[in-house]
């Protein structure tokens, strides 16, 4: 099975790293974010064709 591959610049990786359990595998968890921020991310993601990260 193939998964979408996210490609990030080093600056993007530095900004994302504190909030995602990993940046290079298909399964990840959101961490260190308020519940309201996570809810807003998922609301937008539900209409977005790309990946959450």
ABEGO torsion letter per residue (X at the ends): XBBBBBBBBAAAAAAAAAABABAABABBBBBGBBAAAAAAAAAAAAABABBAX
